[in-house]
Amino acid sequence: MSEWISCEDKEPPLDTMVVIGWDDYPDIEPEMDYMTLDEDLNQIWANYYDDPPSHFMVIPKLVKKWKYHAELRTTILRSRVFI
């Protein structure tokens, strides 16, 4: 499971969508954004450069989980004995 990471401690990978939040505005729902490069090659938030978030969370990849469940379902179906 992903956890909140302080933007002061670490920046998210470039061009990777993450969940973002602000610790000084706890009532605001988390948003999604990504970091990109400006014309001077500085890392900036694509949509929240005027009000950068304080924390981000990496979105877990679900494809592996879906693949696991599909394989498990196939194994269960193959192991059933039909009478």
N, C-alpha and C positions, 0 to 999 in steps of 0.2 A: 504494500500500500504506500502511496506517495504521501509525503509530509510537507508542510509549509517550510520554505527556505527563505531566509532573510536576504533581500537584494543587496544588503551591505556585505554579507558574507560571500555571496556567490551570484553570478549572473547566469541566466538560463542560456542554453545553446542558441546560436543564431538561427533565425528562421524556423524555430520550433514553437508551435502553439503551446502555451501554458495557461493555467488558471492563475489569476492575479488578485491580490487583495490589499487593503490599506489598513494598517493598525490604528491610524488616527481617525478612521471612519468605520467603526465596527458594524454599523447598521446597513452599510452599503453591501449589496450582494456581490460576490466575487464575479469577475469578468474574465474574458479570455483575450490574450494578446500575444505578441511575439516580439523579439528583439531583432532589429535590422541595423544596417550601417547607414550613416548619413554621408553627405558628400565629402566630409573630412575623415571618413572611416572610423568615426566614433560609434559605439554601440548605443542605440536609442530604442525606446519602446515605439512601435509602429503607430499606435493609436492613442497612447497616454503619455506622450513626451512632455506635456505641460503639467501633468499631475502624476508623476511616476509612482508605481505601487511600492509598498514596503516589503511585500512577500510574494512568492510565486510557488506554484506546485506543478510538478511535471505530471502530465496526463498519462496514465499507464496504458500500455498497448494491450488491446483486448483481443487481437487476432490470435495470439498464441492460446489464450484461454478458450476461445471459440473452437480452435482446432482440436484442443485437448478434449473438449466436451463432445465434439463430433466423432473423434476416434473412440472415446469411451462408449458412446451410444452405439456405434457400429460393433464394437466388441461385445456389448451386452446382447444386442440383437442376434449376433452370430452364435452366441453361446446358449440361447434359449432352445429348449426342446419342445416342439409343437406336437400335441397328441391329437 
